[in-house]
Amino acid sequence: MDPLSLAIAGALAAGVATGAGESAGAASAALLRRIRERFAGRPNGTVPDMESQEELSAALGEEFTRDPAFREECQDLWSQVTNGGAVNSFQGQAENVVMTRDIHGGFTIQ
């Protein structure tokens, strides 16, 4: 099975199942929208269940084999989903809280 289809299907199936799929960020929403567009208009028997990791992964794997450009598009969106964001989750009390991502050069906190 294609590792990209497995990764995407797992993330989207979990997101759709919890209702977080389209609110999880611009890239994940774009990826979900693009996959839904790809399967839109097909008879119900050929549209994968977006909450089933196995079914979605198999359908994506078939589409990736059939259309390498679609796979590349999904790979680009997946890269944005997995590498494009930083999340800061803080609870409690503190005098100072610092969040950072991609520091190039020196960084000093005093």
C-alpha positions as CSV (number, residue, x, y, z in Angstrom):
1,M,0.0,0.0,0.0
2,D,1.2,3.5,-0.8
3,P,2.6,5.2,2.4
4,L,1.3,8.6,1.3
5,S,-2.3,7.3,0.8
6,L,-2.1,5.6,4.3
7,A,-0.9,8.8,6.0
8,I,-3.5,11.0,4.3
9,A,-6.3,8.5,4.9
10,G,-5.5,8.1,8.5
11,A,-5.4,11.8,9.2
12,L,-8.5,12.6,7.2
13,A,-10.5,9.7,8.5
14,A,-9.7,10.8,12.1
15,G,-10.4,14.5,11.3
16,V,-13.7,13.7,9.5
17,A,-14.8,11.4,12.3
18,T,-14.1,14.0,14.9
19,G,-15.5,16.9,12.8
20,A,-12.1,18.6,12.7
21,G,-11.3,17.8,9.1
22,E,-12.0,21.2,7.5
23,S,-11.2,23.3,10.5
24,A,-7.7,21.9,11.1
25,G,-6.0,24.5,8.9
26,A,-5.9,25.8,5.4
27,A,-3.7,23.1,4.0
28,S,-5.7,20.2,5.5
29,A,-9.0,21.8,4.4
30,A,-7.5,22.2,0.9
31,L,-6.4,18.6,0.8
32,L,-9.8,17.3,2.0
33,R,-11.6,19.5,-0.5
34,R,-9.3,18.3,-3.3
35,I,-9.9,14.7,-2.4
36,R,-13.7,15.2,-2.2
37,E,-13.6,16.9,-5.6
38,R,-11.7,14.0,-7.0
39,F,-14.4,11.5,-6.0
40,A,-17.5,13.8,-6.5
41,G,-20.0,12.7,-9.1
42,R,-19.1,9.1,-9.0
43,P,-21.7,6.4,-8.2
44,N,-22.0,5.7,-4.5
45,G,-20.2,2.4,-4.9
46,T,-17.0,4.1,-6.1
47,V,-16.9,6.9,-3.6
48,P,-14.8,6.0,-0.6
49,D,-16.1,6.4,3.0
50,M,-14.1,9.3,4.3
51,E,-14.3,7.9,7.8
52,S,-12.8,4.6,6.8
53,Q,-9.0,4.7,6.7
54,E,-8.7,1.4,4.8
55,E,-11.3,2.3,2.2
56,L,-10.0,5.8,1.7
57,S,-6.4,4.6,1.5
58,A,-7.2,2.0,-1.1
59,A,-9.1,4.5,-3.2
60,L,-6.4,7.1,-3.0
61,G,-3.7,4.5,-3.8
62,E,-5.7,3.6,-7.0
63,E,-6.0,7.3,-7.9
64,F,-2.3,7.9,-7.3
65,T,-1.4,5.0,-9.6
66,R,-3.8,6.2,-12.3
67,D,-2.9,9.9,-12.1
68,P,0.7,10.7,-10.8
69,A,-0.1,14.4,-11.1
70,F,-2.9,14.0,-8.6
71,R,-0.5,12.2,-6.3
72,E,2.0,15.0,-6.6
73,E,-0.7,17.6,-5.8
74,C,-1.7,15.6,-2.7
75,Q,1.9,15.2,-1.7
76,D,2.4,18.9,-1.9
77,L,-0.7,19.6,0.2
78,W,0.3,16.9,2.7
79,S,3.8,18.4,3.1
80,Q,2.1,21.7,4.0
81,V,-0.2,20.0,6.5
82,T,2.7,18.2,8.2
83,N,5.4,20.8,8.0
84,G,3.6,24.1,7.7
85,G,2.4,25.0,11.1
86,A,3.4,25.5,14.7
87,V,1.1,25.1,17.6
88,N,1.4,26.6,21.1
89,S,-0.8,25.2,23.8
90,F,-0.2,26.7,27.2
91,Q,-2.2,26.2,30.4
92,G,-1.4,27.6,33.8
93,Q,0.4,30.7,35.0
94,A,3.7,32.1,34.0
95,E,5.4,35.5,33.8
96,N,6.8,34.8,30.3
97,V,5.8,32.4,27.6
98,V,7.7,32.2,24.3
99,M,6.7,30.4,21.2
100,T,9.1,30.2,18.3
101,R,9.6,28.3,15.0
102,D,12.4,28.4,12.5
103,I,15.1,30.4,14.2
104,H,18.0,31.3,11.9
105,G,20.9,32.8,13.8
106,G,21.3,33.6,17.5
107,F,18.5,33.6,20.1
108,T,19.0,34.8,23.6
109,I,16.4,35.1,26.5
110,Q,17.3,37.0,29.6
